[in-house]
C-alpha cells in the first residue's frame, strides 16, 4: 500500500510509548522532482481519505482501540525529502488539519 492507493489506509496503530495516541501512516515512495503536480494531487487525495476515515467515525469500527478521546496523528513516511516547492502545501495542510484536532507529521525515511 502506498500514496498511490487512494482509498486505502496504509497502516494504523497505537505507539507503545504513547498509548493515548493513534497513528495513521501514509507510505510515500514517490520522488518530489519527477512529477510534482501528480505527486501533490495523490498526496492530497490520500490525506482526504484519511480525514474522511477519522471524521466519519469509521476509524472506531475499523480499529476499536481508537476512541473519541484518543489523539489522532497522521504520519507521512516519505522516501525522499519534500522539495521546497512542496513545503508551502505541507505547511498549509498541517495548519488545516490541526484545526480539526489532528496532528500531521512528515518523516523522511529514505
Secondary structure, 3 states (H helix, E strand, C coil): CCCCCCCCCCEEECCCCCCCEEEEEEEECCCCCCCHHHHHHHHHHHHHHHHHHHHCCHHHHHCCCCCCCCEEEEEEEECCCCCHHHHHHHHHHHHHHHHCCEEEEEEECC
